Amino acid sequence: MSSGNQLSQDAFLRQVPPLHLSSDEARWYAVRTRSRHEKIVADQLKSRDVTTFLPLVTQVHRWSDRRKMVHVPLFPGYTFVRVVPSAEQYVLVLRVYGVSSFVGVRGQGTPIPDKQIADIQALLTSDAAYSICPLLKVGQRVRIRGGCLDGVEGLLTARNGECNLVISVEPMQRSLAINIQGYDVVAI
């Protein structure tokens, strides 16, 4: 590497805002991507040995001459990465084509608890119906006991006489709501 390239890389590292964690433990972060670049970003990150999670859902898209089942991101414009909070890892992710920024205050990554990612994975592998809803900041935190969603935690809400459990990813300001009718729910 020439000294000119080294200087520009060092200058770039100085401009990167520090992550607020000083830990050797990998944490989950949400990464904002360019529009319709979620799969490209996830593939590039995987090729660089970065652990990623891109939740996909199957939808039927209709054109004038055909219908096709397509896999689309559950959270358009975002993917999740699991990295050790360090400037090198931060830069590695930001240099991937299609990555805009880490989700958090001033583009700095805000860690997402492992439990929230695990809950989303459990929801997507179950047959439970869910819907995307806006982030809710009020309500009681609850945990489902028993059934295919045993251990899933979130906020208890009521809408139109139905009880829902809302799983939120706060740094992205996105949530999933599932109807919990028939499930045993306990307060946390």
QUIFEN-V273029 format. One record per backbone hydrogen bond with DSSP energy under -0.5 kcal/mol. NH is the residue of the N-H (numbers start at 0). CO is the residue of the C=O. E is the energy in kcal/mol with one decimal. If there is no record, write none. Layout:
[[NH	CO	E] [NH	CO	E]]
This chain:
[[5	1	-2.1] [6	2	-2.4] [7	3	-1.9] [8	4	-2.2] [9	5	-2.6] [10	6	-2.5] [11	7	-2.2] [12	8	-2.4] [13	9	-1.8] [14	10	-1.2] [15	11	-1.0] [22	20	-0.5] [26	82	-3.0] [27	111	-0.8] [28	80	-2.7] [30	78	-3.2] [31	100	-3.0] [32	76	-2.8] [33	97	-2.7] [36	33	-1.8] [40	36	-2.8] [41	37	-2.5] [42	38	-2.4] [43	39	-2.4] [44	40	-2.7] [45	41	-2.3] [46	42	-2.0] [47	43	-0.8] [47	44	-0.7] [48	45	-1.9] [49	44	-2.5] [50	48	-0.5] [50	81	-0.8] [52	79	-2.1] [54	52	-0.6] [56	71	-3.0] [58	69	-2.8] [60	58	-0.7] [60	67	-3.1] [62	65	-3.3] [67	60	-2.4] [69	58	-3.0] [69	67	-0.5] [71	56	-3.0] [71	69	-0.6] [73	54	-3.2] [75	73	-0.6] [77	74	-1.7] [78	30	-1.7] [79	52	-2.0] [80	28	-2.7] [81	50	-2.7] [82	26	-2.1] [82	80	-0.6] [84	24	-0.6] [85	83	-1.4] [89	85	-2.5] [90	86	-2.6] [91	87	-2.4] [92	88	-2.1] [93	89	-2.4] [94	90	-1.9] [95	92	-1.6] [98	95	-2.0] [99	31	-3.1] [100	31	-1.2] [101	106	-0.9] [102	29	-2.7] [103	101	-0.5] [106	103	-1.5] [107	104	-2.0] [109	102	-2.1] [110	108	-0.6] [111	27	-2.9] [115	112	-0.8] [116	112	-1.3] [117	113	-2.6] [118	114	-2.5] [119	115	-1.9] [120	116	-2.4] [121	117	-2.4] [122	118	-2.3] [123	119	-2.3] [124	120	-1.6] [125	121	-0.8] [125	122	-0.6] [130	176	-2.6] [132	174	-1.7] [139	155	-0.6] [141	153	-3.4] [142	185	-2.7] [143	151	-2.4] [144	183	-3.7] [145	143	-0.5] [149	146	-1.4] [150	143	-3.3] [151	148	-2.3] [153	141	-2.2] [154	165	-2.6] [155	139	-2.9] [156	154	-0.5] [156	163	-2.6] [158	161	-2.5] [161	158	-2.0] [163	156	-2.9] [164	177	-2.7] [165	154	-2.9] [166	164	-0.6] [166	175	-2.7] [167	165	-0.6] [168	173	-2.9] [169	167	-0.6] [171	168	-1.0] [172	168	-0.9] [172	169	-0.8] [173	168	-1.3] [174	132	-1.0] [175	166	-2.4] [176	130	-3.7] [177	164	-2.2] [178	128	-0.7] [179	162	-2.0] [182	179	-2.3] [183	144	-0.9] [184	182	-0.6] [185	142	-2.7] [187	140	-1.9]]
